[in-house]
C-alpha cells in the first residue's frame, strides 16, 4: 500500500495567464521549483512531496489548464508544444525567469518538450516515469481510448463499480492492491468533468504524432542535469524505455525503485523525496544572478479539431 504522509502546509493561489486562471499550490522560499502532474492528475498529487521539497526551494505545484482547479477551456490545443508554452506563460505570470522542473508521466513529456523549446528557462529536471518516445507498453491503451468505444468506456468508468475502477486504474500503481482510495477517487473525479475528459481524450488521440515530435526534439535537451526515477513494476511507461531515454539524454541519471509502480512519488513519498533532494545536492547550481524576464508567451493555442 502507498504511504500516507501528514498533510503538508501550503497555500492555494490562482494566477491570471491572459484570460485563463491557473491554480497552483505554493510553499517554501528560495530557488523556484515547478511541479507538473500527469494526465489524470492535479497539483494535489504532490501533497506528500511539497513539505520536504519546500525546505529547499520555492515550490509551485501547478494545475495544467483543464485540470485540477484551473480554468476549463474548450477546444484547447492538446499538443506537447502548446502545453509547454502554456507553462512558460505561467512562469512569466509568476515572474519566474527559470526553475527546476519536477514532473510525472505525461507531465514529464511536457517538461522534456519545454526543456527542448526553452532550455534557458530550465535549470534541472527530475522526472518520474516520463512518457517518452521509446515506450510501447501503453500503445494498446492509446489505441483503445482513441476510438469511439474507448471514449465511451472512459465516460462510463466513473460510474462503474469501485472494484472495476480499482482494477483498471490499479495498473498505474503496479497492482490494484497498491492504490489508496483517495488517489483512486481523485482520478475518477477527473473523468467526471466533461471538458477535462474531452481534453484528456484529445491528448490520447494525438499521442502517436506528438511522441514523434518529442523524439525529434530530445536532441535539443542538452546540458540540463536530469534525474529519471522509475519503478520496476511500471506497466504504463516501461522500464526498457527508461534505459533508452537515459542513453539519449546527455548528463542524465536513471534510478530504479524495486517494486515501484508508475507513481513512486505517491507510493513511497519519503523515499522519493530523499532521492530527489540528494540528487539536487549532488548537482548544485551557481549563485543566481539578476536576470531580465524574457518576453511573455501567450497562453493561447486553441484548435477547433482538438475536442473529443
N, C-alpha and C positions, 0 to 999 in steps of 0.2 A: 504493500500500500504506500501511497505517497505520504511524505512527511507533512504534518500540519504545523506550520510555524506561527508564532504570535503575529497578530496584525501589525504591520509596520506603521509608523507615523509619517503621513504625507499630507499635502494639501491638494485639493482638486481645483482646477482652474480651466478657463477657456481662453483661447486667443483667436482673434478675428484674422483670417487669412483671405484677403479680398472680401467676397461676400459669404464666405464659408466659416462657420465656427468649429474650431477644433478643440477637443477636450484632451487634457493631459493631467498626469499626477506629477507633483514636484516635491523633492526633498533634498536636503543637503546643500552644500556650497562648494565652490571651487571650480575646477575644470568641468565643462558640461559633458554629460553622457546621455545619449538618446537611446531609449529602449523601444524596439519596434516589434510588435506582436505578430503572430502568424495569421493565416487566412480566416480561421474560425474563432479568432481570439479578440482580446482587447487589452487595454493597459492594465487591467486587474490581474491578468495572468502573471504579472511580475510582483504581486503583493508580498511574496515571501523572499524576494530578492532586493527590494528597494532599500530596506533599512540597512542591510550590510553594505550595499554599494554606495549609499548616501554618506557613509562615513569617510569616503574617499573622493567623492565627486558631487557635482550638482546634477541630480537625476531629473530627467524629463521623460516620463513614460507616456507616449502619445497614443491616442486612438486614431487610427487611419480614418480618413473620410469614409462615411457609410458604415463605420464600425463603432462599437462601444457607445459612448455618449457623444461622439462627434456628429455633426450635421449629416442628414441624408440628402444626397444629390442624385437625382435620376439621370441616367444616360452618361455616367462618369466614365471617362476613358480607363479601361482596366489594364492597360499596358504597364510593363515594369518601368519604362522611361517616364511615363506620365505620373506614375505613383511616386517615383523617386523625386521628380521635380516638385510634387506637392509637398514632400517632406522638406525639401530645400526652402520652399516658401514658408513653411512653419518655422524653420530655423531663422529665416530672415525676420519673421514677425516677432520671434523671441529674442532677436538680436544676438544670435549665436553664430559667429563667423566660422567656427569649426567645432567638431565634437567627436568623442568616441562613440561608436555605434555598437550596441548590443542587440542582437536580433534573433528571431526564431523562425525556422521553416520558410514559408512564403516571405515573411519579413526579412529573412536572410537573403533571399534572392533580390529583393528590393534594395537592401543595403549594398549588395555587390554591384548592382547596376548604378546606384548612387555614387559609389566609390569610383566606378569607371567614368561616369559623366562629370563628376565634380570632385576630383581627387584632393583638391586643396581644402575641401570642407570636411574631410575625414582624417582623423589622426590615427585611430586604431580600430580594428574590427574584432569583435568577439561574437561568433556565430554558433548558435545551437542548431545543428542539423539543417543547414540552409537548403532550401530547394535549389537544385542545380542542374546543369545540362547533362550530367553524366548518370543521373538516377533514372532507372526504368521501373522501379518497384511500384510506383503509383500510376503507371500508364493506363492500366485497365480501369482504375478508378476514374481517371480523367475521361477516358472514352465513355464509360458508363454514364457519368453525370453530365457529359456533353450532349447526351441525347434527350429527346423529349421525355422518354420514360425515366431517365435518370433525374431530370428536373422534377418530375412528379414525385419520385422517391424522396428527393431532398425536401420537398414541401410537406410530405406526409410524415417524415421521420420525427418531427417534434411532437406529433400526436400519436406515435406508436407506443406500445408498452415499454416501460423503463428497461426491462431486460434486453429487448431488441436494441434499444438505444445504446446500452452498455456494450453489447457485443459488437455493434457496428463501429462505434467510436472508440472502443477499448483498444483497437489496433494501434491507435496513436500512442498509447502508453505501454506497448509491449504486452498487452493482455487485459481482458475485461476486469480481472480481479485487482488491477493496479489503479483503477480510476476512482478518484474521490468524487462523491456525489456532487459537491459544489461545482467542480470543474465540468462535470457532465451537464449539469443544469445550465451553466453559462453557455456552453456550446449550443445546446438545444435552443436557448433563448435567441441566439444569433440567427438561427434558421427560421424563427417565428416572424422576424421583421421582413416584410415583402421587398422593400428597397434593398436591404442588405443581402437578402437571398438572391435577388436578380444580379446584384453586383458580384457576389461570390461565383455564381454560375457563369457570368461573363468572363471572369478571370480564368475559371477552369476551361472554358471553351477556347480560349486563345492561348492556353499554356504551351502547346507544342511550338507555335510560331514564336512566342515570347522566349521560350527556352533556347531556341536557335539564336535569337538576338543576344541573349545573355552570354552564350558560349562565345560569340564573336567579340563581345565586349570585355571578357575576362582578361584578355591580353593587356588591357589598359589599366588593370588594377596592379600597380607596381609601387614598391617602396612603402606599402602600408602594412605594418605589423598586423598579422591576422591569426586569431585563435579559432580553431574548429573543434567543437565538442559534440560527440556522438555517443549514443547508446548502442551497444551491440545487438539489442533486440528492437531496433528501429525498423519497422516494416513499412513505413511511409516514405522515407528517403534513405535508401540502402547504404550500408557501410562501404560497399565497393566504390560507390560514387564519392564517398568521403576521401578515400585514398587517392582517387584520380584528381579531385579538386585540390587536395593538398599538394599534389605534384604540379598542378597548373599555376597555383598562386605562389609567387616567389616570396619567401620570408614568412610562410605560414607554418603553423604547428598544429598537429592533429592529436587530440586526447580522446581516447575511447573509454567509456564507463561501462564496465561489465554489468549486465542485467538491466541496463538503461533502455528505455523506450524512446519515443520521438520527442519527449518534452522533459529532459532530465533536470532542467531548472525548476520545474514544478514537482517532479517526482522526488528528487533529493536536493532541495534548495540549499541546505547548508553546505553540502559538498560542492555543488555547482558554484556557489558564491565564493568559496575558498579558492577554487581552481582559477576563477576569473581574476580575483584580486591578486593572487600570487603571480599570475601571468602578467598582469598590468605592472606589478612591481619589477618584474624582470625586463620590462620594455618601457623604461621611463622616458618621459618627453622632456625636451629642453624647456627652460624657463620661458613662459609665454611672453611675447612682445605685443605691444599695442598694434592692432591691425584695423584697417578700414573695412567696413562691411561691404561685401560685393553687391553688385546690382541685384535688386529683388527679382525673383522668378514668380510669374503668375501662377495662381493655383488652378487656373482653368484647364481645359483639355477634355471637354465632353464630346461624345460622339453618338450620333443617333443610332448607330448599329450596335452599341455596346449592351443594351438591355437584353435580359434573357426573355 
